């Protein structure tokens, strides 16, 4: 019998599994699909606590994750970059954003309407197509088994381990009877990177963002709560392209090379990270991170490991 089974092969589950292993636990990951096929692989994966309000734990998770990805970028971990980022605000806020203490190089600049302020900072940007395979291989090298297995009840895992980490994302709603879990549909467009190196985010509604990776640029986006449709919509694609080209005119000649849809695992009230006694053992819940899974993953993983062990 292993010490811990982590159910879920996205970024929350994989980072938790590694932290547990680093603390000496024997760990197995159960995932119904390869990590590169999870919703984490669709993420634009720019560090920023998208649509999550202030919470001291969330701020701490964000800070730990920010620092981890900066170290990863310095160490040339595959897929991890740091980009200068421009947040264009419309709210009229004048104080420090709640997330600012977690970031580096935060500064405030005047800007012409319709925006009210520009917030600049350095932000990690993770190319998930490279990072997730690297993370999976790191787990395997550390002795963590990654098993393709789908379950209908968390009790199935408790039969084989005294502690189960529930990092099942959207599936957590059914697996633990949580009515506050719902999808937030996100559609993105990929264009070739013709020389763009700065991320830009317009915090209007719908939010618009431009995140340049090494070979392509991620354009978004949408936030459609309760929408389970994973098929790209042509009208939405055209609207994203129009908004992003208006925001960053240099995109005008960049050819479209793809589009994707992902369902963010949102939870009303914010992420659930806590231990709960079940018949047969302990379940450590780690789900509901919405569009901020990459932004919070390593800090959340530390807390999961503490709760589990």
WOJO-V657922 format. One record per pair of residues at least 24 apart in sequence whose C-alpha atoms are under 7 Angstrom apart, sorted by sequence separation. I is the first residue (numbers start at 1). GAP is how many residues later the second one is. If there is no record, write none. Layout:
# WOJO-V657922
I;GAP / I;GAP
This chain:
# WOJO-V657922
2;24 / 3;24 / 4;24 / 5;24 / 6;24 / 7;24 / 90;24 / 92;24 / 192;24 / 193;24 / 265;24 / 266;24 / 284;24 / 2;25 / 5;25 / 10;25 / 90;25 / 91;25 / 191;25 / 192;25 / 219;25 / 265;25 / 9;26 / 89;26 / 90;26 / 190;26 / 191;26 / 264;26 / 88;27 / 89;27 / 190;27 / 191;27 / 232;27 / 264;27 / 10;28 / 89;28 / 190;28 / 232;28 / 11;29 / 88;29 / 89;29 / 189;29 / 190;29 / 232;29 / 10;30 / 88;30 / 188;30 / 189;30 / 231;30 / 87;31 / 88;31 / 188;31 / 189;31 / 230;31 / 86;32 / 87;32 / 188;32 / 230;32 / 275;32 / 86;33 / 87;33 / 187;33 / 188;33 / 86;34 / 187;34 / 210;34 / 85;35 / 86;35 / 186;35 / 187;35 / 208;35 / 209;35 / 228;35 / 66;36 / 85;36 / 186;36 / 208;36 / 66;37 / 84;37 / 85;37 / 185;37 / 186;37 / 84;38 / 85;38 / 185;38 / 186;38 / 63;39 / 83;39 / 84;39 / 184;39 / 185;39 / 59;40 / 62;40 / 63;40 / 82;40 / 83;40 / 184;40 / 185;40 / 82;41 / 83;41 / 184;41 / 82;42 / 83;42 / 183;42 / 184;42 / 185;42 / 59;43 / 81;43 / 82;43 / 182;43 / 183;43 / 184;43 / 185;43 / 54;44 / 80;44 / 81;44 / 182;44 / 183;44 / 80;45 / 81;45 / 183;45 / 187;45 / 80;46 / 79;47 / 80;47 / 79;48 / 189;48 / 79;49 / 79;51 / 78;52 / 79;52 / 78;53 / 70;54 / 69;55 / 78;56 / 66;58 / 194;60 / 193;61 / 192;62 / 191;63 / 192;63 / 191;64 / 192;64 / 191;65 / 192;65 / 190;66 / 191;66 / 190;67 / 191;67 / 190;68 / 189;69 / 190;69 / 189;70 / 188;71 / 189;71 / 188;72 / 187;73 / 188;73 / 187;74 / 186;75 / 187;75 / 47;76 / 186;76 / 46;77 / 47;77 / 185;77 / 186;77 / 46;78 / 47;78 / 185;78 / 46;79 / 184;79 / 185;79 / 45;80 / 46;80 / 183;80 / 184;80 / 45;81 / 183;81 / 184;81 / 45;82 / 183;82 / 184;82 / 182;83 / 183;83 / 181;84 / 182;84 / 181;85 / 182;85 / 127;86 / 181;86 / 41;87 / 180;87 / 181;87 / 41;88 / 180;88 / 36;93 / 170;95 / 36;96 / 169;96 / 35;97 / 36;97 / 181;107 / 85;113 / 86;113 / 87;113 / 88;113 / 89;113 / 90;113 / 83;114 / 84;114 / 85;114 / 86;114 / 87;114 / 88;114 / 89;114 / 90;114 / 33;115 / 83;115 / 84;115 / 85;115 / 86;115 / 87;115 / 88;115 / 28;116 / 29;116 / 30;116 / 31;116 / 32;116 / 83;116 / 27;117 / 28;117 / 29;117 / 30;117 / 31;117 / 32;117 / 166;117 / 27;118 / 28;118 / 29;118 / 30;118 / 31;118 / 32;118 / 162;118 / 163;118 / 164;118 / 165;118 / 166;118 / 167;118 / 169;118 / 30;119 / 31;119 / 162;119 / 163;119 / 164;119 / 165;119 / 166;119 / 167;119 / 168;119 / 169;119 / 162;120 / 163;120 / 164;120 / 165;120 / 166;120 / 167;120 / 18;121 / 165;121 / 158;122 / 158;123 / 163;145 / 5;152 / 13;154 / 12;155 / 5;156 / 4;157 / 3;158 / 4;158 / 5;158 / 6;158 / 7;158 / 1;159 / 2;159 / 3;159 / 4;159 / 5;159 / 6;159 / 7;159 / 8;159 / 1;160 / 3;160 / 4;160 / 5;160 / 6;160 / 7;160 / 8;160 / 6;161 / 7;161 / 44;174 / 42;218 / 52;218 / 42;220 / 39;223 / 39;224 / 65;230 / 65;231 / 65;232 / 62;233 / 65;233 / 62;234 / 64;234 / 65;234 / 61;235 / 64;235 / 61;237 / 62;237 / 61;238 / 60;239 / 61;239 / 50;241 / 50;242 / 49;243 / 48;244 / 49;246 / 47;247 / 48;247 / 47;248 / 45;249 / 12;281 / 11;282 / 15;282 / 19;282 / 11;283 / 15;283 / 19;283 / 12;285 / 16;285 / 20;285 / 11;286 / 15;286 / 19;286 / 16;288 / 16;289
